[in-house]
């Protein structure tokens, strides 16, 4: 195979390429959650779509992009439906669907955060908006998925490194840019740090300290 079938990717901005990758992997995670809920194939496609485009849609609406990325490129929906149907027929082959979900979600997060960063930088926004949009793109699709399916959202689990991974990854891209390494190197650093932190949380139990209530002090 000479790779000519992928030539169309060369004409896309890096943010769009990252959108395709994050949509695919997030769609797989959404379909895995649907399998845990024992939904029908339409339910699989719905949850996969909600997960895959939720964060990017919110990002585009907040940035005033017209049209929203998947409206301008309807092939995203075809990709999502294909991923959902694939999982519908193969999910039973996985020994632990939840474990697969966690690692796929980590991969999706590490692609979606750079996608959000790339789109926001391309619009000329400053560091604060870049950080926020990186986190929004990476986390809100999964948050919608878990809320709709009545599961504890991964982004809100006690001490779980998730939002902090997205924030750190987006920050890494900004730091790289400040040192003159903008563009692809910055996005690679963003994705790598995001995945490394999330993988450390899954593999070694890295967590943030959580608030613990204490009884009020009594005056003696």
C-alpha positions as CSV (number, residue, x, y, z in Angstrom):
1,X,0.0,0.0,0.0
2,X,1.6,3.3,-1.1
3,X,-0.3,5.6,1.4
4,X,-2.0,7.6,-1.4
5,X,-5.3,7.0,0.3
6,X,-4.1,9.2,3.2
7,X,-3.0,12.1,1.0
8,X,-6.2,14.1,2.0
9,X,-4.7,14.4,5.5
10,X,-1.9,16.5,4.2
11,X,-4.3,19.3,3.2
12,X,-5.8,19.5,6.7
13,X,-4.5,21.8,9.6
14,X,-3.0,19.8,12.4
15,X,-6.0,20.6,14.7
16,X,-8.3,18.9,12.2
17,X,-6.1,15.8,12.0
18,X,-6.1,15.6,15.9
19,X,-9.9,16.1,15.9
20,X,-10.2,13.0,13.7
21,X,-8.0,10.9,16.0
22,X,-9.7,12.1,19.2
23,X,-13.2,11.6,17.7
24,X,-12.3,8.0,16.8
25,X,-10.9,7.0,20.1
26,X,-13.5,8.8,22.2
27,X,-16.2,7.1,20.1
28,X,-14.8,3.8,21.1
29,X,-14.9,4.7,24.7
30,X,-18.5,5.9,24.4
31,X,-19.4,2.6,22.8
32,X,-17.7,0.6,25.5
33,X,-19.8,2.5,28.1
34,X,-22.9,1.7,26.1
35,X,-21.9,-2.0,26.2
36,X,-21.7,-1.8,30.0
37,X,-25.2,-0.4,30.0
38,X,-26.4,-3.1,27.6
39,X,-27.9,-0.6,25.1
40,X,-29.1,-1.4,21.6
41,X,-27.0,-0.4,18.5
42,X,-28.7,3.0,18.2
43,X,-27.8,3.7,21.8
44,X,-24.3,2.7,21.0
45,X,-24.1,5.3,18.2
46,X,-25.7,8.0,20.3
47,X,-23.4,7.6,23.3
48,X,-20.4,7.2,21.0
49,X,-21.4,10.5,19.2
50,X,-22.0,12.4,22.5
51,X,-18.6,11.3,23.8
52,X,-16.7,11.9,20.6
53,X,-18.0,15.4,19.7
54,X,-19.1,16.8,23.0
55,X,-15.9,18.5,24.0
56,X,-15.1,19.7,20.5
57,X,-18.6,21.1,20.0
58,X,-18.5,23.1,23.3
59,X,-15.1,24.4,22.3
60,X,-16.2,25.6,18.9
61,X,-19.4,27.2,20.3
62,X,-17.4,29.0,22.9
63,X,-14.8,30.2,20.3
64,X,-17.5,31.2,17.9
65,X,-16.3,28.8,15.1
66,X,-18.8,28.5,12.3
67,X,-19.6,25.8,11.4
68,X,-18.9,23.5,14.4
69,X,-16.2,21.1,13.3
70,X,-18.4,18.1,12.7
71,X,-21.1,20.1,10.9
72,X,-18.5,21.3,8.4
73,X,-17.2,17.7,8.0
74,X,-20.1,15.2,8.3
75,X,-17.7,12.3,7.8
76,X,-17.0,12.6,11.5
77,X,-20.5,11.1,12.1
78,X,-19.8,8.3,9.7
79,X,-16.5,7.5,11.6
80,X,-18.4,7.6,14.9
81,X,-21.1,5.2,13.7
82,X,-18.6,2.8,12.3
83,X,-16.6,2.8,15.6
84,X,-19.8,2.2,17.6
85,X,-21.0,-0.7,15.4
86,X,-17.6,-2.3,15.6
87,X,-17.7,-2.2,19.4
88,X,-21.3,-3.4,19.4
89,X,-20.2,-6.7,17.7
90,X,-16.8,-7.1,19.5
91,X,-17.1,-5.7,23.0
92,X,-17.8,-9.2,24.4
93,X,-14.3,-10.3,23.4
94,X,-12.7,-8.0,25.9
95,X,-11.7,-9.6,29.2
96,X,-12.2,-6.3,31.1
97,X,-14.2,-3.7,29.3
98,X,-13.7,-1.2,32.1
99,X,-10.0,-1.5,32.0
100,X,-10.0,-1.1,28.2
101,X,-12.3,1.9,28.7
102,X,-9.8,3.6,31.1
103,X,-6.8,3.2,28.8
104,X,-8.7,4.2,25.6
105,X,-10.0,7.2,27.4
106,X,-6.4,8.1,28.4
107,X,-5.3,7.8,24.7
108,X,-8.3,10.0,23.6
109,X,-7.5,12.6,26.3
110,X,-3.9,12.8,25.1
111,X,-5.1,13.5,21.5
112,X,-8.1,15.8,22.3
113,X,-6.2,18.2,24.5
114,X,-3.6,19.0,21.7
115,X,-6.5,19.3,19.3
116,X,-8.1,21.9,21.5
117,X,-4.8,23.7,22.0
118,X,-4.1,23.7,18.2
119,X,-7.5,25.1,17.3
120,X,-7.4,27.8,19.9
121,X,-3.8,28.9,19.0
122,X,-4.8,29.1,15.4
123,X,-7.5,31.6,16.3
124,X,-4.9,33.8,18.0
125,X,-6.2,33.5,21.6
126,X,-4.0,34.0,24.6
127,X,-2.7,31.5,27.2
128,X,-5.7,31.5,29.5
129,X,-8.1,30.6,26.7
130,X,-5.7,28.1,25.3
131,X,-5.6,26.3,28.7
132,X,-9.3,26.4,29.1
133,X,-10.1,25.1,25.6
134,X,-7.5,22.3,25.9
135,X,-9.3,21.1,29.1
136,X,-12.8,21.5,27.6
137,X,-11.9,19.6,24.4
138,X,-10.3,16.8,26.3
139,X,-12.7,16.3,29.2
140,X,-16.3,17.4,28.5
141,X,-17.2,14.6,26.0
142,X,-16.3,12.0,28.6
143,X,-18.1,14.0,31.3
144,X,-21.3,14.0,29.2
145,X,-21.0,10.3,28.5
146,X,-20.7,9.3,32.1
147,X,-23.5,11.6,33.3
148,X,-25.9,10.4,30.6
149,X,-25.0,6.7,31.4
150,X,-25.4,7.3,35.2
151,X,-21.8,6.5,36.0
152,X,-19.5,8.4,38.3
153,X,-17.6,10.8,35.9
154,X,-14.0,9.9,35.6
155,X,-13.2,13.7,35.7
156,X,-14.7,13.9,39.2
157,X,-13.4,10.7,40.9
158,X,-11.6,11.4,44.2
159,X,-8.1,12.6,43.6
160,X,-8.1,11.1,40.1
161,X,-5.5,12.7,37.8
162,X,-7.7,13.7,34.8
163,X,-8.5,17.4,34.5
164,X,-5.0,18.1,36.0
165,X,-3.5,16.0,33.1
166,X,-5.3,18.1,30.5
167,X,-4.3,21.3,32.2
168,X,-0.7,20.3,32.5
169,X,-0.6,19.1,28.9
170,X,-2.0,22.4,27.6
171,X,0.4,24.2,29.8
172,X,3.3,22.3,28.3
173,X,2.4,23.4,24.8
174,X,2.4,27.0,26.0
175,X,5.8,26.6,27.7
176,X,7.2,25.0,24.5
177,X,5.9,27.9,22.5
178,X,7.4,30.4,24.8
179,X,10.8,28.8,24.1
180,X,10.4,29.0,20.4
181,X,9.2,25.4,19.9
182,X,5.6,26.2,18.8
183,X,3.7,24.0,16.3
184,X,4.1,20.3,16.1
185,X,6.8,19.9,18.8
186,X,4.6,21.8,21.3
187,X,1.6,19.6,20.4
188,X,3.6,16.4,20.8
189,X,4.8,17.6,24.2
190,X,1.2,18.4,25.2
191,X,0.0,14.9,24.2
192,X,2.9,13.1,25.8
193,X,2.7,14.8,29.1
194,X,-1.1,14.4,29.2
195,X,-0.8,10.7,28.6
196,X,2.1,10.2,30.9
197,X,0.3,11.7,33.9
198,X,-3.0,9.9,33.1
199,X,-1.1,6.6,32.6
200,X,0.7,7.1,35.9
201,X,-2.6,7.6,37.6
202,X,-3.9,4.3,36.2
203,X,-0.8,2.3,36.5
204,X,0.7,3.5,39.8
205,X,-2.3,5.2,41.5
206,X,-1.0,8.8,41.3
207,X,-3.6,11.0,42.9
208,X,-4.1,14.6,44.1
209,X,-4.8,15.2,47.8
210,X,-8.5,15.5,48.5
211,X,-10.3,17.6,51.1
212,X,-11.2,15.8,54.3
213,X,-13.7,17.3,56.6
214,X,-12.6,17.9,60.2
215,X,-14.9,18.5,63.2
216,X,-15.0,22.1,64.2
217,X,-12.7,23.2,67.0
218,X,-14.4,23.7,70.3
219,X,-13.4,26.6,72.4
220,X,-12.1,25.7,75.8
